[in-house]
Structures are given as C-alpha cells and as structure tokens.
Amino acid sequence: MKIGDNVLISPEVTHKSDWTLGTVIEVEANPFVGTVISVKTPAGEIYFDKEYMFKSAN
C-alpha cells in the first residue's frame, strides 16, 4: 500500500458494522510492529493500525 491508495478499513479498527472506505495518508515502517497504515475517511475520521487490518478497495 502507498499514500493515495483507496482501502477498506476493518470493522475491528472502526468499531462499525461493515468495512469502511478511506484513503491512505501515511505508511510507517514501525520497528516494533511492522508496517502501520494511517487512513482518512471521506467524513474526516483518521484510523491507523497494522497493515493486515486494511484491504485494497480496487
């Protein structure tokens, strides 16, 4: 994943009932947990978690 990619955010991250669409705003190589992705939704909410909690929306 890279900045600008559209992704779906796992309900485990958002605590909503379904996957949520968002755009990647940051990709961090965290030495402790691996790759961390930050995503912003169209509503302006920002979520971040490990890479496996997101999937491509394409």
C-alpha positions as CSV (number, residue, x, y, z in Angstrom):
1,M,0.0,0.0,0.0
2,K,1.1,3.5,-0.7
3,I,-0.1,7.1,0.0
4,G,-3.2,7.9,-2.0
5,D,-4.5,4.3,-2.3
6,N,-8.1,3.7,-1.6
7,V,-8.6,0.9,1.0
8,L,-11.2,-0.7,3.1
9,I,-10.8,-0.5,6.9
10,S,-11.6,-3.5,9.0
11,P,-14.6,-3.2,11.4
12,E,-12.2,-4.3,14.1
13,V,-10.5,-0.9,13.7
14,T,-13.5,1.4,13.2
15,H,-15.9,-0.5,15.5
16,K,-18.6,-0.1,12.8
17,S,-20.7,-2.9,11.4
18,D,-19.1,-3.1,8.0
19,W,-15.8,-2.3,6.2
20,T,-15.2,1.5,5.7
21,L,-13.7,3.2,2.7
22,G,-10.7,5.5,3.2
23,T,-7.6,6.9,1.6
24,V,-4.0,6.1,2.8
25,I,-2.4,9.2,4.2
26,E,0.7,7.7,5.8
27,V,2.7,4.4,5.7
28,E,5.1,3.9,8.6
29,A,7.8,1.2,8.9
30,N,7.5,0.7,12.7
31,P,10.4,-1.4,14.0
32,F,8.3,-3.0,16.7
33,V,5.0,-4.0,15.0
34,G,5.9,-3.8,11.3
35,T,4.1,-1.6,8.7
36,V,1.5,0.8,10.2
37,I,-1.0,2.4,7.8
38,S,-2.9,5.6,8.5
39,V,-6.2,6.2,6.6
40,K,-8.6,9.1,6.4
41,T,-12.3,8.5,5.6
42,P,-14.4,10.9,3.5
43,A,-16.0,12.0,6.8
44,G,-12.6,13.2,8.1
45,E,-12.0,10.3,10.6
46,I,-8.5,9.0,10.8
47,Y,-7.7,5.4,11.7
48,F,-4.3,3.6,11.9
49,D,-3.3,0.0,12.6
50,K,-1.2,-2.8,11.3
51,E,-1.2,-3.3,7.5
52,Y,-3.3,-6.5,7.7
53,M,-6.3,-4.6,9.1
54,F,-6.8,-2.9,5.7
55,K,-7.6,-4.3,2.2
56,S,-7.4,-2.8,-1.2
57,A,-10.7,-1.1,-2.4
58,N,-9.7,-1.6,-6.1
